[in-house]
Amino acid sequence: MTRLLLCLALLVPACKKDEAPAPAPAPAAPAVTKDGVRRIAVEANTKGYTPDKIAGKPGEKLMLVFTRTAESDCISQVKVPKTAAPVDLPMNKAVEIAVTVPTTGEVTFTCGMDMFTGSIVADPKS
């Protein structure tokens, strides 16, 4: 009987369902390298790109670090202006693409099938 009560006493705390899940960690701030290039992680998944809008100072140098996290032919490549050809995005591997923020407006990057888009927006306040 004592063993039964001991076992029940140990199981009861494990059954709590009212506990709130731990908060998600805040996203890391983009890192700036010694040469002033800002690195920005971009996830490619079945919903598109996260983040899908990247603001930067006009003329700022960026290193977009794409990581594909879902099996999909559509997002297996990314097309970025001023690159010679679409860039392959292997599963769960970081691929770096250097870009420059336009002096005004925005430039768009797209998946290989032009279904998902993201943009780099010139924002003097960034």
PEZI-V627108 format. One line per field, one symbol per residue. ss: DSSP state (A for helix, B for strand, O for the rest). phi: phi as a letter, one per 30 degrees, with the letter a starting at -180 (. if undefined). burial: I if it has 24 or more other C-alpha atoms within 12 Angstrom, else O. Layout:
ss=???
phi=???
burial=???
//
This chain:
ss=OAAAAAAAAAAAAAAOOOOOOOOOOOOOOOBBOOOOOBBBBBBBBOOBBBOOBBBBOOOOBBBBBBBBOOOOOAAABBBOOOOOOOBBOOBOOBBBBBBBOOOOOBBBBBBOOOOOBBBBBBOOOO
phi=.ddddddddddeddcdcddddddddddddedcdedidccbdbccbdcjcbdcbbcadeiddbcdcdbdcbdadecdbbcceicdbecdcdehbdbcbdbbdddbibbccbddchccbbbccdbedd
burial=OOOOOOOOOOOOOOOOOOOOOOOOOOOOOOOOOOOOOIIIIIIIIOOIIIIIIIIIIIIIIIIIIIIIIOOOOIIIIIIIIOOOOOIIIOOOOOIIIOIIIIOOOIIIIIIIOOOIIIIIIIOOOO
//
